[in-house]
Amino acid sequence: MMTPSVEDIDRFLSYIFHDGTGKSTPFLRRLTFTLLHPVVALGSLHYVLRSPIVNVTVPPSEKSRARWMYDRQRPWRLQGFISSYIELPTPIEHFWRGQARQNLRKSTARARAAGFRVKTVSPSEIVEVTSQVFTDSGWKQFEIENAHRNLRAFMDGVICVGVFDDTSRAVAFCLGTQAGNIVRNVWAYTSLRGTVRWLCFSGYVEEVNARGAKFIIESPPWAFTGGNDVFAGNLGFKPARIRSNRVSLRPFTLAQEHALRRAS
């Protein structure tokens, strides 16, 4: 039996995770594709099971904020199936050191030199900041309102930073929700191309660290496409199975599932 290549496995997992437009692949298509490619499917399962396990800490009082660990739009409904993660070092200054963070350092410095600044966005400011970014990106009003309805599910434990130009206009934001020592990314968006995105993430790392979190959790690696894949790689995201033995949750409500699907 021929062993599938890494590229074959990546394509297989990408296909069953999303349909190419960012939407979750329908179950029947997943099943059909798996049956048509049994060797790659088995290789993919072995790949997932060989991925390292990262143990996180979520106090019982904050377990409702970690429902993403049971996101039912994943290919298999397993606790902490697999995600991309970054572990923040101590001291945090070590995060920016080394060749791997060169692009992040340079792009962040260029954005600051161009007059952009990053700051924490309070919960009461999130609607105003995100609306500004969405509007400048050409979104219609009903699209902005839908986005804000979906974001309401993540306001408990929310962490948000924004990037502002020299006129104090918001041009980017990065938003996540914290549970224990983890922060799960919910949404990042910018109305400008270039270095602003890097500055936004640098500020986000600083804010997450200031809140006492140790891990930043993102979508599985095969959920990234094009420039997002390159960006995540430069930031240092790598795959792992996320585990917390202290979390026991009830199934999602339909509203929570819809919010997660829209925000991912």
N, C-alpha and C positions, 0 to 999 in steps of 0.2 A: 504493500500500500504506500503510495507516494505521500510524503509529509508536506502539508501545505506551507507555503512561504509566509513570511510575516506580512507581506503586502496582501496576499490572499485573505489572511485572517482579518486584517484591518478593513478591507473592502467588505467582507462578509458582515462584520460587526457594525460597520457604518450603515449598511443597507438595512439590517433588521432594527437598527435604532431609530433611523429617520428616513424619510422617503426622498431626500434630496432637496426638499423645500423647507426643511426644519420641522415638519409635522411628524408625529409618531407614525411609524409604519403600521398599517392595519394587521391584526393578528393573522388573518388568513394568508396574507402575503408573506409574513414571517415564516409561517408553518410551511408553505409551499416552497419557499426558497431554501429552507433548512432541509426538507426532504429531497430536493433536487441536488443539494451539495452536501451529502452526509460526511465526507472526509474533512472538508473545511469546517463544517459545523462541529465535529468532534475536536478538531485541532483548536478551534476557538474556545470551546469549553475548557480544554486543558490549559489554554493560555490564561483564561480568567481565573481558574483555580490555582494557578501558579503565581498570580499577582500577590504582592505582599499585603498583609493585613495591618492596618493602622488602627490602633485602639484609641478612642477618644473618650472624654469624660463629659457626661451630660447629667446634671443633678435632676432628680425626680421632679422638682418644682419647675424645671425648664423643658421637660420632655415634649411638650406640645410644639415647641419651636423646631424640633428635629424631625418633623413628619416627612421631610424630603428624603430621609433614609429609607422610607417605604414607598417612594414614588412609583405608582402603579403603571406609569407609561414606560417604565423600563422593560427591556425584552423579557426578563424573568423576574417574578415578584419575590426576590430574595432580599433579606435585610442587608443593607450596605453592599448591593451587588458589585458595583465598581464605580469609582469616580476618579477625577484628577485632583491632586492636592498639592499644597505647599506647606511645609513645616517651617514656622518662623523661628530663627535662632535666637539665642541669648548671648550677648546683647544684640539688639535688632540691627545695629550697624553692620554686622557680618553679612546680612542679607544682600547688601549691594556690592560686596567684594568679589573679586575673581573675574576671569574672562567671560564666564557664562552670563554675567549681569552687565557686560559692557554696553550693550545696546540700551538697556534700561537706564543706566547712569547717563549716557550721552544724550538720549532723547529727553530725559527729565530736565537736564541742565539747559538744553536748547529751548524747551518750553518756558522755563523760568526766565531765561535771557530775553525771550520775545515778549515778556510782560505778563504772562499768565501766572496765576497763583491758585493754589489748592487750599481748601478749608473744609472743616467739618460742616455738614448740613444737618440741622436739628430736625426732628420729626415734623415740627410745625412748618418748616420751610421746604419740605420735600416736594409737595405739589407745585409750588411756585418754580422751583429750580428745574424739575423734570419737564414742566410745561414749556419753559423757555427753550430747553434743548430740543424737545419734540417739535415745537412750532418752527424754530429755525431750521429744522431738518425737513420741513415741508409736510408735517403730519396734519391731517384734518382734525377738526375739533372732536368729532365723535370717536376718532381713534385715540386721541389723548384721554378722553373720558373713560374709554374702555380700559386703557392701560392703568389709570389710577384706581379703577374698581378692582382690578386684579392685584394691584400692589397692596391693597388694604389687608390682605391675608398675611402680610409679612411685616406689619408695623410693630408687632411685639418682638422686642429685641433687635430692632432695626439699627443698622450702621450705614451711614451714607456720607460720602464726600463729594464735593463738586469742584470743577475747575472754572475760573472766572477770568475774563479778559480785563484789559486796563480800564474799561468802562463799567466794570462790576457785572457784566452780563454773563450768565451761566452758559458754558459751551460744552460741558461734559459732566457726567456723574457716574458713580459706581455705588451700588447699593447691595447690602447683604443682610442676613439675619443671624444673630448669635444665639447659640445654645451651649452653655458650658464653655469648654475651651476650643470650640469650633465656630467658624463663620461660614455659612453657605452663601456663595454668590447668587444673587437673584437677577440683577440686571445691571449692565454697564452700557452707556450710550454716549455718543459725541456728535455734535453738529459740525465739527471741523475735522479735516484730515490731518495727518502728520503727528507731531510730537505730543499733542494734548492728551492723547490716550495713555501714553506712558506716564506722564505727570499725574494723571488721575489715579492710576494704579499705585504709583509710589505713595501718594497721599493716603490711599486706602490701606496699604500695608501698615503705614505708621499709625493710623487710627485703630485698625484691628489689634495691633500690638498694644496700644495704649489701653484698650478695653480688656486686656488680659487673655486674649485668645492665642492659641498656639498653632492652629491649623486653619487654612483657607481651602474650602472645598468647592470644586467646579464640576461641570458635566464630564462624563466619560471622554477619553481622548478621541474616540471616533465620532463624537458629536461635533467636534470642531471641523470647519472646512476652510479652505483657502487661507486668507490672511489671518484668520482667527487661530488656525492651527500653528502658524509660525509665531504669532504673538504669545500664545500660551506656552510654547516651547522656550521662547526667550525669557519668559517670566519664571520658568522652572517647574511648571506643573508636570506631575508624573502620575501614572495610574496606581490605584491601590483599592483594596476592599476595605471600606470603612465600617468599623464595628464599635458598638457601645453596649455592653452587657447590662447597663443600668437603665436602658430605655425600653419601655413596653407600651406600645401605642395601639389604639383602636384603629380600624380602617378609616381611610379618607372619606370625607363627605364629598358629594359631587361638586360642590362649590370649591372646595379646596383643591381637588384634582384639576378643575378647570383653571384655577389661578396658577397652579404650578405649571401647567402646560403652556399657558400664555407667557409666563415670565421666563421660562427656560430657553 
